[in-house]
Amino acid sequence: DVTKTVAVSRRALEKRFRRMLGRSILDEIKRVRVDQISKLLLETDFSISQVASTLQYASMDNFCRYFRQATGMSPLAFRKKYGHK
């Protein structure tokens, strides 16, 4: 989608992005998604399923697996560890 809006090839865009930020476009997308999840887990009283639904994950299993792969913990464990005490 990004390459359709800029006047460079996908490969050129990827190289420029990596040069500027030191990570791939996909890594940046993942980082932003995990930040969004984390923010909702910590700043709202939404259930885990409401967080997944709000961010348009089709499946709770995929949502939880994605978050665990990125952070090393489940959404619930993350909330318990870093949420308000």
C-alpha positions, -999 to 999 in steps of 0.1 A, spaced: 0 0 0 28 24 9 46 19 -24 15 29 -43 16 64 -28 53 71 -32 73 75 -64 99 48 -57 101 10 -60 94 -12 -31 130 -22 -27 142 14 -28 117 23 -2 127 -6 20 164 4 17 157 41 26 135 31 55 161 8 69 188 34 64 167 61 82 153 40 111 176 10 113 147 -15 109 125 -28 82 90 -15 73 75 -47 86 94 -44 119 81 -9 123 45 -20 116 48 -47 142 63 -22 167 34 2 162 8 -26 165 24 -38 198 25 -3 211 -13 1 203 -21 -31 220 0 -22 250 -16 12 253 -51 -2 252 -42 -29 278 -27 -4 302 -50 27 296 -84 11 293 -106 -13 312 -114 -32 279 -113 -69 282 -87 -87 262 -113 -96 236 -124 -60 233 -88 -49 227 -85 -75 200 -118 -64 184 -110 -27 187 -77 -33 167 -96 -55 142 -80 -89 149 -102 -116 135 -92 -142 161 -84 -140 198 -58 -169 192 -40 -149 165 -41 -117 187 -27 -134 217 -1 -153 197 10 -121 179 14 -102 212 32 -131 230 57 -134 201 65 -97 203 66 -94 241 72 -128 255 40 -127 276 3 -130 271 -18 -98 270 -33 -107 304 2 -112 320 13 -79 305 -16 -61 319 -11 -77 354 26 -69 354 25 -33 340 -11 -21 347 -23 0 376 -18 -16 409 
